[in-house]
C-alpha cells in the first residue's frame, strides 16, 4: 500500500513538509534508438542531484510582458504558421503520428517540436476509435507553444503545459502492466519513532523563534524522507512530473508558495491545536463526467481531472503509521477547498496543470487497452510501443527529499504538522465510472479533409 501525506502535534502551529524535485541530467536512451528527448524535458519546479535528492529549482524571474514577448517570438521563429495559432479542438491521429515518427527515424532525421509536443494540444477532451478499428484520434484545445526559462513547454497564450510525446509513450507502454500510477513521500519509521519521543519531551515554546529552533531540531531527527514512484519508470519525465506535482502540493499546504488564487488558504493558516496525529493527503483523479457511446468507441472527458483527498493517521512507538478512526474537520475542509480551487490553481501552478495532462494520457492509454481487449481496436503501433527504436528521455531518479519547517503561533499552543505526500491514479477504475453520452454530447468521429495529409488538423 502506498501512503501519502502526514501531520503531528505538540504545543504554536508549524508544518514540517517535504521538498520535491526536478531533474536535469538527461539522456535519450541507448541502443541507437531515436529519442523523444526534448519535448517538455524540463520540469520546472524541482531539480534532482546525483544522489537522488529532490530540491527546489530556482530560475531567474522575468516580468510578464518580457516573458510573453519571448514566448511569442520563439513560437513565431520555430513553429510552422499553421501550427502557431489557437484552436478550440485540434485532432491528432495516433496512427498517422506513429507513421510520421517511423518515417523520420528511418530517414535519420530528428523529431520536430510539433511531434515532441503533440501539436500543442493542452488537454484531451475526446478520444475516438475509428470505425474500422485502425486509428485512434485524440482531440482537445491547442495553441502555439514555446519553452519557459525553466524548460517547460507551454502554450504561448494560456501558459498551460502542452501534452508531451514522452508521457504518451510511457502511458501506452505501461497500460497493460500496471493498475496504479503515482508517487509517495514517506519518513523512515525509525526516525519517526525518535521524533515522537522528542515531542513527548518537548515543552511549550514561549515564542515563535523558540518553536522554530525546536522544530529545526525535530527536522534534523526526521532527516530526509523517502520518495517512491510506482507504475512508471523512475527515470521518466512522467515520474519526475508526478513528484513535482506532489511537491507543489506540499509548498501550497505550508504557504511556501502563494498561487495568488482568490479564496485559497494554506493549511498552515487553517490548522488548530488538537490531539496528536499524522496527516496525509494526496492527488487522485476526478472528472465531472466521462461519457461514452454504446460501442465505447468515442469518449468525452470533462471536469477538473484532479481532487485532493485527506486522512488522519496514528503513529505507534515504532514509527509505523495507520489510518486514524476519524479525520479532523480542518483536514477535510482544506482538502475540499483545494479540490474546489483546482481549475484556478492549474492556471497559476504549472505542475498541477501538468498532472492533469498526465491523468488524461493515462486514461487515454486505458481506453486503448480496453478497446484492444474488446477487439474494437485492431491498430498496432509501429514505433510508439518500441522502446528500442524510440527511447524516452531519462532524468535523475528522485529518491529522497529533505524536511522543511514552518511555524505559526496559535495562542499558547504549538502544532507540528508532518506532511507526507502522494499522487495515486488508477485509470481502469476511472473508466468503470463512464456513463452513456447525452444527446447533447456530439461523440462523432472527426472527419478530415482529403486535402490534409497531416497527422494533426483543426
CORFEN-V537361 format. One record per pair of residues at least 12 apart in sequence whose ideal C-beta (glycine too) atoms are under 7 Angstrom apart, sorted by sequence separation. I is the first residue (numbers start at 0). J is the second residue. D is the distance in whole Angstrom. If there is no record, write none. Layout:
i-><I I>
j-><J J>
d-><D D>
This chain:
i-><44 125 142 143 201 253 310 311 43 125 142 228 252 254 288 100 123 124 142 228 251 252 253 254 286 287 288 311 25 99 124 142 286 287 311 123 226 286 310 311 122 144 285 309 96 121 122 285 286 120 121 285 311 22 121 197 284 285 21 120 121 284 285 309 21 119 309 21 23 118 119 194 197 282 283 21 22 119 309 19 20 21 22 119 282 283 309 19 20 21 91 194 308 20 91 193 194 280 281 307 116 280 89 91 280 190 191 307 82 89 190 279 307 190 306 20 121 278 279 19 20 78 248 278 18 21 77 119 186 276 277 18 82 116 121 276 305 18 82 245 276 277 121 186 187 244 303 94 185 303 94 121 184 185 94 120 92 93 119 120 184 185 277 92 93 117 182 183 91 116 117 182 90 91 116 182 305 116 117 276 90 181 89 115 180 181 305 88 89 114 117 179 180 305 88 179 180 276 304 88 89 278 87 177 305 86 273 280 304 86 304 85 173 173 271 84 182 270 300 83 181 182 269 82 184 365 369 169 300 364 365 169 182 269 361 269 362 366 78 361 365 169 358 266 362 169 298 354 74 74 165 166 33 74 85 165 166 73 264 282 73 163 263 284 35 70 33 38 39 263 37 38 295 296 35 260 295 74 294 260 71 260 70 258 61 260 259 59 258 58 258 58 56 247 247 43 247 43 244 43 243 244 41 43 41 42 244 40 41 244 39 39 240 38 240 241 240 195 237 39 39 191 39 192 38 192 38 39 192 38 191 35 188 189 35 188 188 35 272 299 267 271 278 281 267 272 277 278 279 281 282 283 284 289 281 283 289 299 272 281 291 286 289 290 299 270 289 290 292 284 290 291 297 270 288 290 290 297 255 253 290 292 254 253 239 242 235 236 236 239 234 234 234 233 252 17 128 127 228 249 127 52 226 249 126 226 248 53 125 226 125 225 226 124 224 245 124 223 224 245 123 223 245 223 224 244 1 3 2 180 221 241 1 2 218 218 9 53 160 215 166 170 174 214 7 10 166 170 174 9 160 214 10 11 53 159 160 167 170 171 174 175 211 10 42 162 166 170 174 211 224 11 40 153 160 210 13 39 42 45 42 45 151 162 217 11 15 44 207 13 42 45 207 214 15 44 15 44 210 15 17 203 204 203 171 172 171 172 168 184 22 198 21 20 168 20 21 169 19 20 168 19 1 19 20 137 165 19 165 1 18 19 186 17 135 16 186 185 184 16 123 184 16 122 126 184 14 183 14 182 123 126 181 182 135 181 128 181 132 135 181 132 133 134 179 180 132 133 179 132 179 128 178 128 178 14 14 12 12 8 8 8 8 7 8 7 6 7 6 5 6 5 4 5 4 3 4 2 3 4 3 104 101 101 100 97 98 94 97 104 97 104 97 100 43 44 5 138 136 130 129 127 2 127 118 51 53 51 51 47 51 52 53 47 51 47 40 35 32 33 35 90 99 32 33 34 35 36 30 32 33 35 32 34 96 95 28 92 27 28 91 91 27 28 90 89 90 25 26 25 89 25 24 24 86 22 22 20 20 19 18 17 18 17 18 15 16 15 15 13 14 13 13 13 11 12 11 11 12 11 13 15 11 12 13 15 17 10 11 12 13 14 15 16 17 10 11 13 15 17 9 14 9 8 9 8 7 7 6 7 6 5 6 5 4 5 4 3 4 2 3 4 3 2 1 1>
j-><56 137 154 155 213 265 322 323 56 138 155 241 265 267 301 114 137 138 156 242 265 266 267 268 300 301 302 325 40 114 139 157 301 302 326 139 242 302 326 327 139 161 302 326 114 139 140 303 304 139 140 304 330 42 141 217 304 305 42 141 142 305 306 330 43 141 331 44 46 141 142 217 220 305 306 45 46 143 333 44 45 46 47 144 307 308 334 45 46 47 117 220 334 47 118 220 221 307 308 334 144 308 118 120 309 220 221 337 113 120 221 310 338 222 338 53 154 311 312 53 54 112 282 312 53 56 112 154 221 311 312 54 118 152 157 312 341 55 119 282 313 314 159 224 225 282 341 133 224 342 134 161 224 225 135 161 134 135 161 162 226 227 320 136 137 161 226 227 136 161 162 227 136 137 162 228 351 163 164 323 138 229 138 164 229 230 354 138 139 164 167 229 230 355 139 230 231 327 355 140 141 330 140 230 358 140 327 334 358 141 359 142 230 231 329 143 241 329 359 143 241 242 329 143 245 426 430 231 362 426 427 232 245 332 424 333 426 430 143 426 430 235 424 333 429 237 366 422 143 144 235 236 104 145 156 236 237 145 336 354 146 236 336 358 110 145 110 115 116 340 115 116 373 375 115 340 375 155 375 343 155 344 155 344 148 347 347 148 347 148 348 149 149 348 350 147 351 149 350 150 350 351 149 151 150 151 353 150 151 354 151 152 353 152 354 357 357 314 357 160 161 314 163 316 163 317 164 165 318 165 318 164 317 318 165 318 319 168 409 436 405 409 416 420 407 412 417 418 419 421 422 423 424 429 422 424 430 440 414 423 433 429 432 433 442 414 433 434 436 429 435 436 442 416 434 436 437 444 403 403 440 442 405 405 394 397 391 392 394 397 393 394 396 396 418 184 296 296 397 418 297 223 397 420 298 398 420 226 298 399 299 399 400 299 399 420 300 399 400 421 300 400 422 401 402 422 181 183 183 361 402 422 183 185 402 404 198 242 349 404 356 360 364 404 198 201 357 361 365 201 352 406 203 204 246 352 353 360 363 364 367 368 404 204 236 356 360 364 368 406 419 207 236 349 356 406 210 236 239 242 240 243 349 360 415 210 214 243 406 214 243 246 408 415 217 246 218 247 413 221 224 411 413 413 383 384 384 386 383 400 239 415 239 239 389 242 243 391 242 243 391 243 227 245 246 363 391 246 392 229 246 249 417 249 367 249 419 419 419 252 359 420 253 359 363 421 252 421 253 421 363 366 421 422 376 422 370 423 375 378 424 376 377 378 423 424 377 378 424 378 425 375 425 376 427 266 267 267 270 272 273 274 275 275 276 276 276 277 277 277 278 278 278 279 279 279 280 279 280 281 281 382 381 382 382 380 381 378 381 388 382 389 383 389 349 350 312 445 445 444 444 444 320 445 455 395 397 396 397 394 398 399 400 395 399 397 392 389 387 388 390 445 454 388 389 390 391 392 387 389 390 392 390 392 454 454 390 454 390 391 454 455 392 393 455 455 456 392 393 393 457 394 394 395 457 394 395 397 400 400 400 400 401 402 403 402 403 403 404 404 405 405 406 407 406 407 407 408 409 409 413 415 412 413 414 416 418 412 413 414 415 416 417 418 419 413 414 416 418 420 413 418 414 414 415 415 415 416 416 417 417 417 418 418 418 419 419 419 420 419 420 421 421 421 421 423>
d-><6 7 4 5 6 6 6 4 7 4 6 7 6 5 5 6 5 6 5 7 7 5 5 7 6 5 7 7 6 7 4 6 6 3 5 5 6 4 6 6 4 5 6 6 7 7 6 6 7 5 6 7 6 7 6 6 6 6 4 5 7 7 4 5 6 4 6 6 6 6 6 6 6 5 6 3 6 6 7 7 4 5 4 5 6 6 4 5 6 7 6 5 6 4 6 5 5 5 6 5 6 6 6 6 4 6 7 4 6 5 5 5 5 5 4 3 5 6 6 5 6 7 7 7 6 5 6 6 6 5 4 6 6 5 6 7 5 6 6 7 7 5 5 5 7 6 4 7 6 5 4 5 5 5 7 6 6 4 5 5 6 7 6 5 7 7 7 5 7 5 4 6 5 5 7 5 7 6 6 6 5 6 7 5 7 6 6 5 7 6 7 7 3 6 7 6 6 7 4 7 4 6 6 4 7 7 6 6 5 5 7 4 6 6 6 6 5 6 7 4 6 5 5 7 6 4 6 5 7 7 5 7 6 7 6 6 5 7 6 5 6 5 6 5 6 5 6 7 4 6 7 6 5 5 6 5 5 4 7 6 7 6 7 5 7 4 7 3 6 5 6 5 7 6 6 6 7 5 7 5 6 6 4 6 7 6 6 7 4 5 5 5 6 5 4 6 6 3 5 6 5 6 5 4 2 7 7 6 5 4 6 5 5 6 7 7 6 6 6 7 7 6 4 6 5 5 5 7 3 6 4 5 6 6 5 3 6 6 6 6 6 6 6 7 6 4 6 6 5 4 5 5 6 7 6 7 7 5 5 6 5 7 6 7 6 5 4 6 5 5 7 6 4 6 7 4 7 7 7 7 5 5 7 5 5 5 6 6 7 6 4 6 5 5 6 4 4 7 7 6 5 7 5 5 4 6 6 6 7 6 6 6 6 7 6 4 6 4 5 6 6 6 5 5 7 6 7 6 6 6 5 5 5 6 4 5 5 6 6 6 7 4 4 5 7 7 6 5 6 5 5 6 4 6 7 5 4 6 7 5 7 6 7 7 7 6 5 4 4 5 7 6 7 7 6 5 6 7 5 7 5 5 6 7 7 4 7 5 5 5 5 6 5 6 7 6 6 6 5 7 5 6 5 7 6 6 6 7 6 6 5 7 6 7 7 6 6 6 5 7 5 5 7 6 7 6 5 2 6 6 6 7 7 5 6 4 7 5 5 6 4 4 5 6 5 7 7 4 5 6 6 5 6 5 7 4 5 4 6 7 6 5 6 6 6 5 4 5 7 7 5 6 6 5 6 7 5 6 5 7 6 7 5 6 6 7 6 5 5 4 3 6 6 5 3 5 4 6 6 6 3 6 5 5 5 5 7 5 5 6 6 7 5 6 6 5 7 6 6 7 6 5 6 7 4 6 5 5 6 7 3 6 4 4 6 5 5 6 5 6 7 5 5 5 5 5 5 5 5 6 7 6 4 6 5 4 3 5 6 7 7 5 6 7 6 6 6 5 5 6 5 6 7 5 4 3 4 5 7 6 5 5 5 7 6 5 5 7 5 6 5 6 4 7 6 4 6 5 4 6 6 6 7 7 6 6 7 5 4 4 5 4 5 5 7 4 7 7 7 6 5 6 7 5 5 6 5 7 4 5 5 4 6 5 5 4 5 6 5 6 6 7 3 7 6 7>
